[in-house]
Amino acid sequence: MRFNLKQGVMATMLLCTVWCPQSMAQGENDLNDALCHTIGGTRETRHYFTYGDGQQGYVSVDCETEFFAIEGGLDKRSSLDSLQQALFLSVLTGKSPAVVIYDTDARIGKYEHRIRVASETAGVLFLRLRLDDTTDRERLGMVFGR
C-alpha cells in the first residue's frame, strides 16, 4: 500500500522531532517504545505468514497504529532493511508503511539519505526524528492519526 497524501497525512518526507525522556545514548528499542507510546500505537505485534512449501514464519512490527505499520531504527547501517520490513508488514496488515529514523547526531548521514530516497521512491512515509530537539507531539499525532 503506497502512502497517499489524500489520506489526510503529511508529505512523504517530514522532518519532525520526538520527545525522549532518557539520554541520547538510549537504544533503538527504547526509542521505539517512546515513539509508540507518544502516538498511541502497539509495540511488537506479531504477524504470521506462509512461505515455501507451507512453512510458517512471523515478523514483528516495531509500532503499529490503526493506519500504519511503522519500522523504527537508528541512523546506522543496521536500519537499511527498515524499508523492506515496513513494506512487507504493509502487505500483511493492509496498513500504510512508514519508516522512522532516529537521528542521533543532528545531521543527515549517508544511511538516512539512502533510506529517505528509497522510501520516497517506493511511496512510503519517511520520518527523521531528531533526538536533540524538543517535542512536537501534536505533529506526530497528526501524522499517525492520534
C-alpha positions in Angstrom: 0.0 0.0 0.0 1.6 3.3 -1.1 1.5 6.3 1.2 -1.3 8.5 -0.1 -1.5 12.3 0.6 -5.3 12.0 0.1 -5.4 10.0 3.3 -5.0 13.3 5.1 -1.5 12.6 6.2 1.6 14.9 5.7 4.1 14.6 2.8 6.2 11.5 2.3 9.2 13.1 3.9 8.5 15.0 7.1 11.2 16.4 9.4 9.9 16.4 12.9 11.0 15.9 16.5 10.3 13.3 19.1 10.3 13.6 22.9 12.6 11.1 24.6 12.9 11.4 28.3 16.1 9.4 28.5 19.6 10.4 27.3 20.6 10.3 23.6 22.6 7.2 24.3 19.4 5.1 24.6 18.8 2.2 22.3 16.5 1.6 19.4 14.0 -0.4 21.5 13.7 2.5 24.0 13.2 5.0 21.2 10.5 2.8 19.5 8.8 2.4 23.0 8.8 6.2 23.4 7.5 6.8 19.8 4.8 4.2 20.1 3.7 5.5 23.5 3.6 9.0 22.1 1.3 8.1 19.1 -0.8 5.5 20.9 0.5 2.5 19.0 1.1 -1.1 19.9 4.7 -2.5 20.1 6.0 -5.7 18.6 2.7 -7.1 17.3 3.4 -10.5 15.5 2.1 -11.1 12.0 2.3 -14.6 10.6 2.8 -15.6 7.0 3.2 -18.8 5.0 6.1 -19.3 2.5 7.8 -22.0 0.5 6.2 -25.4 0.9 3.9 -24.4 3.6 6.4 -23.3 6.2 5.2 -20.6 8.6 7.1 -17.6 9.9 6.3 -14.3 11.6 7.5 -10.8 11.7 7.0 -8.2 14.4 6.2 -4.6 13.7 8.1 -2.0 15.8 5.0 0.1 16.2 1.5 -0.5 14.8 -1.3 2.0 14.8 -4.8 1.9 13.3 -3.5 3.0 10.0 0.3 2.4 9.9 2.9 -0.3 10.2 6.0 1.6 11.4 9.6 0.4 11.4 11.9 2.5 13.5 15.7 2.4 13.5 18.8 4.4 14.4 20.7 6.4 11.8 23.0 3.5 11.3 23.7 0.8 8.7 21.6 -1.7 10.6 18.5 0.3 9.6 18.9 -0.2 5.9 16.3 -3.0 6.0 13.7 -0.8 7.6 12.0 0.0 4.3 11.7 -3.7 3.3 10.3 -4.5 6.7 7.7 -1.7 6.5 6.6 -2.7 3.0 6.3 -6.4 3.9 4.3 -5.6 7.1 2.1 -3.3 4.9 1.3 -6.3 2.8 0.5 -8.5 5.8 -1.6 -5.9 7.6 -3.2 -3.8 4.9 -1.9 -0.7 6.6 0.3 2.1 5.2 4.0 1.6 5.7 6.2 4.1 7.5 9.9 4.3 8.3 11.1 6.3 11.3 14.8 7.0 11.6 16.1 8.3 14.9 18.7 11.0 14.2 21.4 10.6 16.9 23.9 13.1 15.6 21.8 16.0 14.3 22.9 15.6 10.7 21.6 13.8 7.7 24.1 11.0 7.2 24.5 8.5 4.3 22.2 5.9 5.8 19.4 8.4 6.5 19.8 9.7 3.0 19.7 6.3 1.4 16.6 5.2 3.4 14.8 8.5 2.7 15.4 8.3 -1.1 14.3 4.7 -1.3 11.2 5.4 0.9 10.2 8.3 -1.3 10.7 6.2 -4.5 8.5 3.5 -3.0 5.9 6.0 -1.8 6.5 5.2 1.8 6.2 7.8 4.6 9.6 8.6 5.9 10.2 10.5 9.2 13.5 11.6 10.6 13.1 12.2 14.3 15.8 14.4 15.8 16.7 13.5 19.4 18.4 16.9 20.1 15.2 18.9 19.6 12.1 19.4 21.8 8.8 17.6 21.5 6.3 18.1 18.8 3.7 15.5 19.8 0.9 17.2 18.0 2.7 16.9 14.7 3.4 13.2 15.4 -0.3 12.7 16.3 -1.4 14.3 13.0 0.9 12.1 11.0 -0.1 8.8 12.7 -3.8 9.7 13.4 -3.9 10.3 17.1 
